[in-house]
Amino acid sequence: MAASIQLNVRSIKAPFNLTPVPKQCPKPSRISCAAAAATPTKRYSITLLPGDGIGPEIIFVTKNVLKLAGSLEGIEFSFQEMPMGGAALDLTGVPLPEETLSAAKKADAILLGAIGGYKWDKNEKHLKPETGLLQLREGLKVFANLRPATVLPQLVDSSTLKKDVAEGVDLMVVRELTGGIYFGKPRGFGINEKGEDIGFNTEVYATHEIARKRRGQLCSVDKANVLEASMLWRKRVTAIASEYPDVELSHMYVDNAAMQLVRYPKQFDTIVTNNIFGDILSDEASMITGSIGMLPSASLGESGPGLFEPIHGSAPDIAGQDKANPLATILSAAMLLKYGLGEENAAKRIENAVLDTLNRGFRTGDIYSAGNKLVGCKEMGEEVLKSVDSPVLAAI
């Protein structure tokens, strides 16, 4: 757990377009390089964790998008693929092998696909794929999860909300990642005084676990009218806000925030909240955009490599069928470049490529609408690669 959660969001602006990656990458002979690759001047190591379900498909193509975007900006990547989640359970008997965690710690950044699946649902808790993800976050000491939710003009009609409600939404949920009810103790199962089976968890927060700075409009979400841990959260956030007069701070109870997100989402700029509330609200916010398959995320700490992943799950029902939307993973790669490595130009190249691909009418099934071209994961990836390679986009 981080010694202090001091997320300086002054330097973080909710991305207006994050770039996901296609499912498969075309062979080099199929791409004519319109922009010449630059001589590598920077080198980074990336640990790839494909995981389960559609994870290997989307990670495979994202890797190729990263390679191409990097080569055009003078960046060379070395990739190391490691098992995690259900794949690791089948291979090693644990969801996060020590070798995987070690490789992740040594890397400059980590790109994760997705974990979980029906196959492992009945496993004991310590042998579930999701436990490996919690262990990874804890091992990397990442404590702040950034989840942008932006309604792109090309996809506004895909939102489940009315167009006038969804249009122009551009918000970010900053979720505390390593404290709260997911990690609090005591926890477990027992029997109450009536002889009934019970399960119990503990919501615990120490002062040092409260996320800190954010320029602009910051809405802190809690349940301070009921929960003592939320009372401490609000007290600490309020105290810190007094040190930053340029931050416009408001507070909202989590049940009201859930309602406001679907009633009038444009009122939000940045939401900061605890682990479990952030988990729920960020998934809700994702559907405003039209599809959870479009949204990336970044998990960051004070030092060390960041963890970048799409917020969607492993989708075992469509795994291996070339139906997955790879764009959230590609946009996670853009976040990796921007926030993990400080490579703004390469990140922008990928973001522009995703927008261009959407402008040209290509859609996977989850974001398809009449008048566009329905494509699979592989073809979507190939179209993004063409746009990455475009000298016109590179000049934007």
C-alpha distance (Angstrom), angle and dihedral (degrees) to the residues before:
residue distance angle dihedral
M1 . . .
A2 3.77 . .
A3 3.79 117.3 .
S4 3.77 88.9 -130.5
I5 3.75 135.2 2.6
Q6 3.75 102.7 -134.5
L7 3.77 103.6 156.8
N8 3.77 105.7 179.2
V9 3.75 99.7 -156.5
R10 3.78 92.0 171.8
S11 3.78 86.5 96.0
I12 3.80 93.9 43.1
K13 3.75 118.8 84.5
A14 3.77 119.0 -178.2
P15 3.81 102.8 -101.8
F16 3.76 112.9 -118.1
N17 3.76 91.7 -153.0
L18 3.77 128.1 20.4
T19 3.78 120.0 -173.4
P20 3.84 124.0 -128.0
V21 3.82 124.8 -163.0
P22 3.81 131.4 -117.0
K23 3.75 122.5 -115.4
Q24 3.78 99.2 -111.3
C25 3.71 134.7 18.8
P26 3.80 122.0 -130.7
K27 3.75 119.1 -119.7
P28 3.78 113.7 -94.3
S29 3.79 91.1 -108.8
R30 3.82 90.2 62.9
I31 3.81 94.4 59.1
S32 3.74 119.2 69.1
C33 3.77 105.6 -153.6
A34 3.79 105.2 -126.0
A35 3.78 92.4 175.2
A36 3.77 118.1 50.0
A37 3.78 116.9 -118.6
A38 3.78 112.7 -113.1
T39 3.79 122.5 -126.9
P40 3.82 106.0 -94.8
T41 3.79 111.7 -103.6
K42 3.81 97.7 162.2
R43 3.79 130.5 45.2
Y44 3.79 129.0 -164.4
S45 3.79 134.5 -179.9
I46 3.80 117.4 -135.7
T47 3.79 125.0 -168.0
L48 3.80 111.0 -147.4
L49 3.81 119.4 -153.8
P50 3.83 106.0 -174.4
G51 3.80 93.3 176.4
D52 3.79 120.9 175.6
G53 3.81 143.0 -29.4
I54 3.79 111.1 4.9
G55 3.82 90.6 -5.2
P56 3.83 97.2 99.4
E57 3.83 91.5 48.7
I58 3.79 96.8 51.6
I59 3.79 94.5 39.9
F60 3.81 91.6 51.8
V61 3.77 93.4 57.6
T62 3.79 94.4 38.7
K63 3.76 89.4 56.3
N64 3.79 89.5 57.6
V65 3.78 93.1 47.2
L66 3.81 89.4 52.0
K67 3.79 91.2 48.9
L68 3.79 93.4 50.7
A69 3.81 96.2 43.6
G70 3.78 90.0 46.5
S71 3.78 95.2 48.5
L72 3.80 90.4 53.6
E73 3.82 90.1 53.6
G74 3.81 98.0 44.2
I75 3.80 95.2 -98.8
E76 3.79 125.9 133.1
F77 3.80 121.9 -163.5
S78 3.77 130.6 -159.1
F79 3.79 112.6 -158.6
Q80 3.78 129.4 -156.2
E81 3.79 117.1 -171.3
M82 3.80 116.7 -152.1
P83 3.83 134.3 178.7
M84 3.79 121.9 -107.9
G85 3.78 139.1 160.2
G86 3.78 119.0 7.1
A87 3.78 92.1 -10.1
A88 3.80 89.4 57.1
L89 3.80 91.4 46.3
D90 3.79 90.6 55.7
L91 3.78 91.9 45.5
T92 3.80 103.6 39.0
G93 3.81 108.0 7.0
V94 3.82 95.1 -112.6
P95 3.83 130.6 81.2
L96 3.81 94.8 -130.6
P97 3.81 114.7 30.1
E98 3.80 116.1 -154.5
E99 3.80 89.1 -119.8
T100 3.80 90.2 58.2
L101 3.79 93.8 50.2
S102 3.79 90.8 46.4
A103 3.81 92.0 51.6
A104 3.80 90.4 48.3
K105 3.79 92.9 51.6
K106 3.80 91.7 51.3
A107 3.81 94.8 49.3
D108 3.79 127.7 91.5
A109 3.82 89.3 -128.9
I110 3.80 140.7 -7.9
L111 3.80 126.6 -132.6
L112 3.81 115.9 -162.3
G113 3.80 126.8 -166.9
A114 3.81 111.1 -166.4
I115 3.77 138.0 -61.2
G116 3.79 137.9 -150.7
G117 3.77 138.8 47.3
Y118 3.78 144.2 178.0
K119 3.79 91.1 -87.7
W120 3.80 92.7 71.6
D121 3.83 100.2 33.3
K122 3.81 94.2 106.0
N123 3.80 95.2 48.2
E124 3.78 120.3 117.0
K125 3.79 111.4 -91.2
H126 3.80 94.6 -102.8
L127 3.80 88.8 53.1
K128 3.79 97.8 50.0
P129 3.84 119.5 110.3
E130 3.82 90.4 -125.0
T131 3.80 90.5 60.9
G132 3.78 87.9 62.4
L133 3.81 90.3 57.4
L134 3.81 92.3 51.6
Q135 3.80 89.2 48.5
L136 3.79 91.3 49.2
R137 3.81 93.0 52.3
E138 3.77 90.8 47.6
G139 3.80 92.7 46.4
L140 3.80 92.5 50.3
K141 3.82 91.1 45.0
V142 3.79 91.8 -131.7
F143 3.78 109.6 160.2
A144 3.80 108.2 168.6
N145 3.78 123.7 63.5
L146 3.82 116.6 -162.0
R147 3.79 115.7 -157.5
P148 3.80 116.0 175.9
A149 3.78 118.3 -162.3
T150 3.79 112.0 -166.1
V151 3.79 126.7 166.8
L152 3.78 105.0 -138.7
P153 3.82 115.0 -146.9
Q154 3.80 90.2 -124.2
L155 3.81 91.9 57.7
V156 3.79 103.8 36.1
D157 3.80 90.4 110.9
S158 3.82 89.7 57.0
S159 3.79 91.8 64.7
T160 3.79 117.1 104.1
L161 3.82 87.8 -136.7
K162 3.80 125.6 80.7
K163 3.78 113.3 -84.2
D164 3.81 94.4 -114.3
V165 3.82 89.3 53.7
A166 3.82 98.0 45.4
E167 3.81 100.2 37.2
G168 3.79 113.0 104.1
V169 3.81 97.3 11.1
D170 3.82 110.1 153.1
L171 3.78 114.7 161.6
M172 3.77 140.4 141.9
V173 3.78 129.9 -145.9
V174 3.80 113.5 -149.3
R175 3.79 106.4 -161.4
E176 3.79 124.7 -167.8
L177 3.76 103.4 -127.1
T178 3.79 115.7 -170.3
G179 3.80 106.5 42.6
G180 3.77 139.2 51.9
I181 3.75 130.5 57.4
Y182 3.81 95.4 -22.2
F183 3.80 90.8 64.7
G184 3.83 105.3 19.1
K185 3.81 121.3 118.1
P186 2.97 144.2 -109.2
R187 3.78 95.8 51.4
G188 3.77 135.0 147.5
F189 3.79 142.3 78.0
G190 3.77 132.4 -51.8
I191 3.77 147.6 144.3
N192 3.80 123.3 -93.0
E193 3.80 128.7 -141.3
K194 3.82 89.8 -85.2
G195 3.79 92.2 55.8
E196 3.81 93.0 -108.4
D197 3.80 123.4 141.4
I198 3.81 113.2 -109.6
G199 3.78 136.9 -176.9
F200 3.79 120.8 -154.1
N201 3.80 138.9 -172.0
T202 3.78 131.3 -180.0
E203 3.78 126.8 -132.5
V204 3.80 106.4 -148.2
Y205 3.80 130.5 168.5
A206 3.76 129.6 177.1
T207 3.79 119.8 -157.7
H208 3.80 93.1 -109.1
E209 3.81 91.7 61.0
I210 3.81 97.6 67.8
A211 3.80 116.2 109.1
R212 3.77 111.5 -119.2
K213 3.78 135.6 -165.1
R214 3.78 131.4 34.7
R215 3.79 129.7 158.0
G216 3.78 119.4 -139.2
Q217 3.78 123.1 13.9
L218 3.77 114.8 -2.8
C219 3.79 121.9 -176.2
S220 3.80 113.9 -167.1
V221 3.81 111.3 -155.0
D222 3.81 121.4 -156.1
K223 3.80 143.8 131.7
A224 3.80 96.9 -117.0
N225 3.80 93.1 151.9
V226 3.82 90.1 69.1
L227 3.81 113.8 11.6
E228 3.81 124.0 69.8
A229 3.79 91.0 -153.1
S230 3.82 88.6 56.6
M231 3.80 90.5 48.9
L232 3.81 89.0 58.0
W233 3.80 90.5 44.7
R234 3.82 92.0 54.4
K235 3.80 93.0 44.2
R236 3.79 92.3 52.4
V237 3.82 95.8 43.7
T238 3.81 90.3 49.5
A239 3.80 92.4 49.1
I240 3.79 92.8 50.3
A241 3.81 92.6 45.3
S242 3.79 90.3 60.9
E243 3.80 87.7 65.7
Y244 3.82 91.2 57.6
P245 3.81 111.4 53.1
D246 3.81 90.7 175.2
V247 3.81 89.7 67.4
E248 3.79 116.0 87.7
L249 3.79 102.1 -149.0
S250 3.79 126.7 -166.1
H251 3.79 132.3 169.8
M252 3.78 128.6 -140.5
Y253 3.79 134.1 178.3
V254 3.78 112.4 -116.5
D255 3.82 95.5 -118.7
N256 3.80 90.7 53.8
A257 3.80 91.2 45.1
A258 3.80 90.3 54.6
M259 3.79 89.4 53.2
Q260 3.82 95.0 44.0
L261 3.80 91.8 51.9
V262 3.79 90.5 66.0
R263 3.82 96.8 32.2
Y264 3.81 100.0 50.5
P265 3.82 112.6 -9.2
K266 3.81 94.3 168.9
Q267 3.80 89.6 74.9
F268 3.81 89.3 74.7
D269 3.79 127.1 81.6
T270 3.79 102.8 162.6
I271 3.79 128.0 -0.1
V272 3.79 119.2 -162.5
T273 3.78 118.4 -169.1
N274 3.77 145.7 142.9
N275 3.77 129.5 -77.5
I276 3.79 103.7 -87.1
F277 3.82 97.0 35.2
G278 3.81 90.2 48.4
D279 3.78 90.8 49.5
I280 3.80 90.8 56.4
L281 3.81 101.1 36.8
S282 3.81 94.7 47.7
D283 3.81 90.7 54.6
E284 3.80 89.7 49.1
A285 3.80 91.0 48.9
S286 3.78 90.1 50.8
M287 3.78 92.6 63.5
I288 3.79 91.0 56.8
T289 3.80 86.5 68.5
G290 3.79 93.0 57.8
S291 3.78 101.4 -106.1
I292 3.78 138.8 29.0
G293 3.81 83.9 -140.5
M294 3.80 90.3 75.9
L295 3.80 101.8 56.6
P296 3.80 129.2 93.2
S297 3.78 130.4 -169.5
A298 3.79 141.3 -160.0
S299 3.80 128.6 -152.5
L300 3.79 113.2 -159.8
G301 3.80 138.9 -179.1
E302 3.78 136.3 -171.7
S303 3.80 91.2 -87.7
G304 3.76 139.3 -7.9
P305 3.79 129.7 54.4
G306 3.78 122.7 -31.9
L307 3.79 125.1 -129.2
F308 3.81 117.1 -127.8
E309 3.79 125.1 -170.1
P310 3.80 144.4 145.5
I311 3.78 112.0 -99.4
H312 3.79 94.2 -130.4
G313 3.77 124.0 95.4
S314 3.78 133.0 -112.5
A315 3.85 94.7 -85.1
P316 3.82 95.2 -151.0
D317 3.82 90.6 -177.5
I318 3.82 91.4 69.9
A319 3.80 100.2 28.8
G320 3.80 113.0 134.9
Q321 3.82 93.2 9.5
D322 3.83 98.7 100.6
K323 3.82 90.8 -118.1
A324 3.79 102.2 111.8
N325 3.80 121.6 113.8
P326 3.83 104.8 -126.2
L327 3.81 96.2 -173.0
A328 3.81 96.8 94.7
T329 3.79 89.6 55.8
I330 3.78 92.6 46.6
L331 3.79 89.6 50.2
S332 3.79 88.3 49.2
A333 3.79 86.2 56.7
A334 3.79 88.3 53.8
M335 3.81 89.4 52.1
L336 3.80 88.3 49.1
L337 3.78 89.8 55.8
K338 3.81 94.6 43.5
Y339 3.80 103.7 39.7
G340 3.79 101.6 19.1
L341 3.79 101.8 42.8
G342 3.79 105.1 14.1
E343 3.81 91.5 -123.1
E344 3.80 99.3 143.1
N345 3.82 97.2 166.9
A346 3.78 94.9 53.4
A347 3.80 90.4 45.2
K348 3.80 91.5 51.1
R349 3.80 90.5 48.9
I350 3.81 89.6 58.1
E351 3.81 94.1 43.0
N352 3.81 90.8 51.2
A353 3.79 90.2 47.7
V354 3.78 92.0 55.7
L355 3.80 91.8 49.7
D356 3.78 91.2 47.6
T357 3.79 91.7 50.6
L358 3.79 90.1 52.0
N359 3.81 91.1 45.6
R360 3.78 88.6 55.6
G361 3.79 88.9 58.2
F362 3.80 103.6 -108.7
R363 3.82 115.0 148.6
T364 3.78 137.5 171.2
G365 3.78 116.9 -140.1
D366 3.81 96.6 -92.2
I367 3.82 92.7 59.9
Y368 3.80 100.0 28.8
S369 3.78 121.8 132.0
A370 3.80 132.2 170.5
G371 3.78 114.8 -75.7
N372 3.80 95.3 33.6
K373 3.79 130.5 94.8
L374 3.79 116.4 -101.9
V375 3.81 111.3 -139.1
G376 3.78 137.5 168.9
C377 3.75 129.6 -119.4
K378 3.78 94.1 -88.8
E379 3.80 96.3 50.5
M380 3.79 92.6 44.4
G381 3.78 87.7 55.1
E382 3.77 92.4 49.9
E383 3.79 91.4 51.6
V384 3.81 91.6 50.6
L385 3.81 89.2 51.1
K386 3.81 90.3 53.9
S387 3.79 90.0 52.6
V388 3.81 93.3 46.3
D389 3.78 87.8 55.0
S390 3.80 93.9 50.3
P391 3.82 114.7 115.4
V392 3.80 89.5 -155.6
L393 3.79 92.5 59.3
A394 3.78 91.4 43.6
A395 3.79 88.4 61.0
I396 3.83 94.6 53.9
